[in-house]
């Protein structure tokens, strides 16, 4: 499978698992819904800036999009926000919150690894 298709498959699977529509994600990224469709179908490469933004919204690391056998069960649904009336500003706050949580969890793991090796 081609890299853009792998990324697209993961983008679509994560979006659906988290309950977002293509319209919501497009509005959050300030792009057209059609562009989301192109990225999810693997017919266009997603720019790295958009990939960074969407990884924050979905609560995953950017490299997760490249995983051919990405396990969706690893996505923390405790951070899933499902609401039909979410605005782009709401999504921006959700993305920022998820980014903070991911960074905290990384630091906690790093600190635990350091204490073990000491």
C-alpha positions as CSV (number, residue, x, y, z in Angstrom):
1,X,0.0,0.0,0.0
2,X,1.3,3.5,-0.9
3,X,2.2,5.9,1.9
4,X,-0.5,8.4,1.1
5,X,-3.1,5.6,1.2
6,X,-1.9,4.4,4.5
7,X,-2.1,7.9,6.0
8,X,-5.5,8.4,4.4
9,X,-6.8,5.1,5.8
10,X,-5.6,6.1,9.3
11,X,-7.0,9.6,9.0
12,X,-10.4,8.3,8.1
13,X,-10.4,5.6,10.7
14,X,-9.4,7.9,13.5
15,X,-11.9,10.6,12.4
16,X,-14.7,8.1,12.4
17,X,-13.7,6.5,15.7
18,X,-13.6,9.9,17.4
19,X,-17.0,10.9,15.9
20,X,-15.9,13.9,13.8
21,X,-17.4,14.7,10.4
22,X,-15.3,15.7,7.4
23,X,-16.9,19.1,7.6
24,X,-15.9,19.6,11.2
25,X,-12.3,18.6,10.6
26,X,-12.1,20.7,7.4
27,X,-13.5,23.8,9.2
28,X,-11.0,23.2,12.1
29,X,-8.1,23.0,9.6
30,X,-9.5,25.9,7.6
31,X,-9.6,23.9,4.4
32,X,-12.4,22.6,2.1
33,X,-14.2,19.3,3.0
34,X,-13.1,18.0,-0.4
35,X,-9.5,18.3,0.6
36,X,-10.2,16.1,3.7
37,X,-11.7,13.5,1.3
38,X,-8.6,13.6,-0.9
39,X,-6.3,13.1,2.1
40,X,-8.5,10.3,3.4
41,X,-8.6,8.6,0.0
42,X,-4.9,8.9,-0.4
43,X,-5.1,10.8,-3.6
44,X,-3.2,13.8,-2.2
45,X,-0.4,14.1,0.3
46,X,-1.3,15.9,3.5
47,X,1.0,18.9,4.3
48,X,3.0,18.4,7.4
49,X,1.5,21.5,9.1
50,X,-2.0,20.1,8.7
51,X,-0.8,16.7,9.8
52,X,0.5,18.3,13.0
53,X,-2.8,20.1,13.6
54,X,-4.9,17.0,13.0
55,X,-2.6,14.8,15.2
56,X,-3.4,17.2,18.1
57,X,-7.1,17.0,17.4
58,X,-7.1,13.2,17.2
59,X,-4.8,12.9,20.3
60,X,-2.2,10.8,18.5
61,X,1.4,11.3,17.4
62,X,2.1,12.2,13.8
63,X,4.0,9.1,13.1
64,X,0.9,7.0,14.0
65,X,-0.6,8.1,10.6
66,X,2.3,6.2,8.9
67,X,1.6,2.9,10.6
68,X,0.3,0.3,8.1
69,X,-1.3,-1.7,10.9
70,X,-2.3,1.1,13.3
71,X,-4.2,-0.3,16.2
72,X,-7.2,2.0,16.8
73,X,-7.8,0.4,20.2
74,X,-4.7,2.3,21.4
75,X,-6.5,5.6,20.8
76,X,-7.6,7.0,24.2
77,X,-11.4,7.4,23.8
78,X,-11.5,9.1,27.2
79,X,-10.3,12.1,25.2
80,X,-13.0,11.7,22.6
81,X,-15.4,14.6,22.4
82,X,-18.6,13.8,20.6
83,X,-21.0,16.7,19.8
84,X,-22.6,17.7,16.6
85,X,-22.4,21.4,17.2
86,X,-18.7,21.8,17.8
87,X,-17.2,24.9,16.2
88,X,-13.6,25.3,15.0
89,X,-12.7,27.2,18.2
90,X,-14.0,24.3,20.2
91,X,-11.9,21.8,18.2
92,X,-8.9,24.1,18.6
93,X,-9.3,23.9,22.4
94,X,-9.8,20.2,22.3
95,X,-6.7,19.7,20.2
96,X,-4.7,21.9,22.6
97,X,-5.9,19.9,25.6
98,X,-5.1,16.6,23.9
99,X,-1.6,17.9,23.1
100,X,-1.0,18.8,26.7
101,X,-2.2,15.4,27.9
102,X,0.0,13.6,25.4
103,X,3.0,15.6,26.4
104,X,2.3,15.0,30.1
105,X,2.0,11.2,29.5
106,X,5.3,11.3,27.6
107,X,7.1,13.1,30.4
108,X,5.6,10.7,33.0
109,X,6.9,7.7,31.0
110,X,10.3,9.3,30.6
111,X,10.5,10.1,34.3
112,X,9.6,6.5,35.1
113,X,12.2,5.2,32.7
114,X,14.8,7.4,34.3
115,X,14.0,6.3,37.8
116,X,14.3,2.7,36.8
117,X,17.7,3.2,35.2
118,X,19.1,5.2,38.1
